[in-house]
Amino acid sequence: MASRYSSSSASASASALAMHSHTHNTPSSSPGSSRKVWIDPASLPNEGDITTVSGNAPDYVKQLNYNTYHSYGVGGEECFGYRVGKEVKFVDVSINRKLDRQERLEATTVAEVVVNKNMLNGAGMLHGGCLAYLIDNCCSTPLVVLGLIQNVNGVGVTQAMNVQFHSPAPLGACLQIKSTSVSLGGRVMTSRCEVIDKHTGRPVASAFLNKMQPNQTKL
């Protein structure tokens, strides 16, 4: 059974992370490695309003999560899915300690988005491709958060995504996307997510996402 971060643990971690953010705040590569961090969340412009984001993660982590999501996941106005991606709002960013996994840390993010006309297929329901786009971006965020907490690079490129579609989502439905880190270490990292209709509780989709650190020579 999972337990929440204790108040003392959260306070200590927040203090350590705050100190870290004033020093270098850049996820480190493995010792002796010449591979540089591909994207440094601390170097990105501020996006989003963290005053509406709950959860026990430090504020600077919430901000860097938003920055990475917007700069890397959404991009500029000319990028694919921009109008959809900009509609996503994060409502919770938290860190848990899993007692059943040797007390390993687990990051969870919760995002919400209302289905609008830009997201529909010809039948008037949320397009599966649009939902996959939302999952890819949102399910990546707990890895970014956990990477910031553990001072490693949690930003990578998607290697594989397994999506199960459970039910349609009509115009006006508020989707809640809860994403959780599964593993972060080495070059491959994994997260999972559940997408539900916030008002009805109906499951819309679930997914597992594998990401990997890119080979710098191929960028």
C-alpha positions in Angstrom: 0.0 0.0 0.0 1.4 3.4 -1.0 2.0 6.1 1.6 2.1 9.8 1.0 5.3 11.7 1.5 5.6 12.4 5.2 5.5 16.1 6.1 9.1 15.9 7.3 10.2 14.1 4.2 8.4 16.5 2.0 9.8 19.5 3.9 13.4 18.1 3.7 13.1 17.3 0.1 11.6 20.7 -0.7 14.5 22.4 1.1 17.1 20.3 -0.7 15.5 20.9 -4.0 15.2 24.7 -3.4 18.9 24.8 -2.6 19.6 22.7 -5.7 17.5 25.1 -7.9 19.7 28.0 -6.9 22.9 26.2 -7.7 22.8 24.4 -11.0 19.4 22.8 -11.3 20.5 20.7 -14.3 19.9 17.0 -14.3 23.3 15.3 -14.4 24.6 12.7 -16.8 26.2 9.5 -15.5 29.8 9.9 -14.2 32.4 9.9 -17.0 29.7 10.2 -19.6 30.2 12.7 -22.4 26.5 12.6 -23.3 24.9 16.0 -22.4 21.4 16.5 -21.1 19.3 16.9 -24.2 16.8 19.4 -22.6 17.3 21.3 -19.4 13.9 22.2 -18.0 15.5 25.1 -16.0 16.5 26.8 -19.3 13.0 27.0 -20.6 10.7 30.0 -20.4 8.0 30.0 -17.8 4.6 28.8 -18.9 1.3 28.0 -17.0 -0.1 29.1 -13.7 1.2 27.0 -10.8 -1.0 28.8 -8.3 -3.8 26.5 -9.3 -1.7 23.3 -9.1 -2.1 21.3 -5.8 0.1 18.4 -4.6 3.2 18.1 -2.4 5.8 18.7 -5.1 7.9 21.9 -4.6 6.7 24.9 -6.5 9.8 25.1 -8.7 9.2 21.5 -9.8 5.6 22.3 -10.7 6.9 25.3 -12.7 9.6 23.3 -14.5 7.0 20.6 -15.3 4.8 23.2 -16.9 7.7 24.7 -18.8 8.8 21.3 -20.2 5.3 20.4 -21.2 4.7 23.6 -23.1 8.2 24.0 -24.7 8.8 20.4 -25.6 5.4 18.8 -25.7 3.3 21.6 -27.3 5.8 23.9 -29.0 5.0 27.0 -31.0 1.9 28.0 -32.9 3.1 26.3 -36.1 3.5 22.9 -34.3 1.2 20.0 -34.6 -1.6 19.9 -32.0 -0.7 23.4 -30.6 -4.3 24.5 -30.1 -5.1 21.2 -28.3 -2.0 21.1 -26.2 -2.5 24.7 -24.9 -5.9 23.7 -23.5 -4.3 21.3 -21.0 -4.1 22.5 -17.4 -2.3 20.7 -14.6 -4.2 20.4 -11.3 -1.8 18.3 -9.2 1.8 17.3 -9.1 2.8 15.0 -6.3 5.6 12.7 -5.0 4.8 9.5 -3.2 7.0 6.9 -1.5 6.0 3.4 -2.4 6.3 1.1 0.6 5.6 -2.0 -1.6 8.5 -1.0 -3.9 11.3 -0.7 -1.4 10.2 2.8 -0.6 11.0 4.1 -4.1 9.8 7.5 -5.1 6.9 7.7 -7.5 5.8 10.9 -9.2 2.2 11.6 -10.2 0.7 14.4 -12.3 -3.0 15.1 -12.9 -4.0 17.2 -15.9 -7.4 18.2 -17.2 -8.7 19.3 -20.6 -12.2 20.0 -21.9 -13.0 18.3 -25.3 -13.7 21.0 -27.9 -14.4 21.1 -31.6 -10.7 21.0 -32.5 -10.5 17.5 -31.0 -13.4 15.8 -32.6 -13.7 13.2 -35.4 -16.4 13.0 -38.0 -18.8 11.3 -35.6 -18.5 14.2 -33.1 -16.4 12.3 -30.6 -12.9 12.8 -29.3 -10.5 11.7 -32.1 -8.3 8.7 -31.1 -5.2 10.4 -32.6 -5.9 13.5 -30.6 -6.2 11.4 -27.4 -2.9 9.7 -28.2 -1.3 13.1 -28.6 -2.6 14.2 -25.2 -1.5 10.9 -23.6 2.0 11.2 -25.1 2.5 14.7 -23.7 0.8 14.2 -20.3 2.2 10.7 -19.5 5.7 12.1 -20.1 5.4 14.6 -17.2 5.8 12.3 -14.2 9.1 11.2 -15.6 10.2 14.9 -15.9 9.1 15.5 -12.3 10.8 12.4 -10.9 13.9 13.3 -12.8 14.0 16.8 -11.2 13.5 15.2 -7.8 16.3 12.7 -8.3 18.6 15.0 -10.2 18.6 12.9 -13.4 17.4 13.6 -16.9 13.7 12.6 -17.1 13.2 14.2 -20.5 13.4 11.9 -23.5 11.8 10.8 -26.7 8.9 8.4 -27.0 9.9 4.9 -27.9 6.6 3.0 -27.6 3.1 3.7 -26.5 0.4 1.1 -25.8 -3.1 2.8 -25.6 -6.3 1.0 -24.7 -9.5 2.9 -25.7 -12.4 2.2 -23.4 -15.2 4.6 -24.3 -15.9 7.7 -26.4 -15.7 11.2 -25.1 -18.2 13.7 -26.5 -17.9 17.5 -27.0 -17.7 19.3 -23.7 -16.5 16.3 -21.6 -13.8 17.2 -19.1 -11.0 14.7 -19.3 -8.8 14.0 -16.3 -5.5 12.5 -17.2 -3.7 10.9 -14.2 -0.1 9.9 -15.1 2.3 8.0 -12.8 6.0 7.1 -13.2 6.8 3.4 -13.3 10.6 3.3 -13.7 13.3 5.8 -14.3 16.9 4.7 -14.7 19.4 4.1 -17.4 18.4 5.0 -20.9 14.8 3.7 -20.9 12.0 5.0 -18.6 8.3 4.1 -18.3 5.1 5.7 -17.1 1.4 4.9 -17.2 -1.8 6.9 -17.3 -5.6 6.7 -17.0 -7.9 9.0 -18.7 -11.4 9.4 -17.3 -14.4 11.6 -17.8 -14.2 13.7 -14.7 -17.9 14.2 -14.3 -19.2 10.7 -15.0 -16.1 8.7 -13.8 -16.2 6.7 -17.0 -12.8 5.4 -18.2 -11.9 6.8 -21.6 -8.5 5.3 -22.1 -5.4 3.9 -20.4 -1.8 3.6 -21.5 1.8 2.7 -20.9 4.5 4.9 -22.3 8.1 4.0 -22.8 10.6 6.8 -23.4 14.4 6.8 -23.9 17.3 9.1 -23.9 18.2 10.0 -27.5 21.6 9.4 -29.0 23.2 12.8 -29.2 25.0 12.0 -32.4 21.6 11.5 -34.2 20.1 14.8 -33.1 
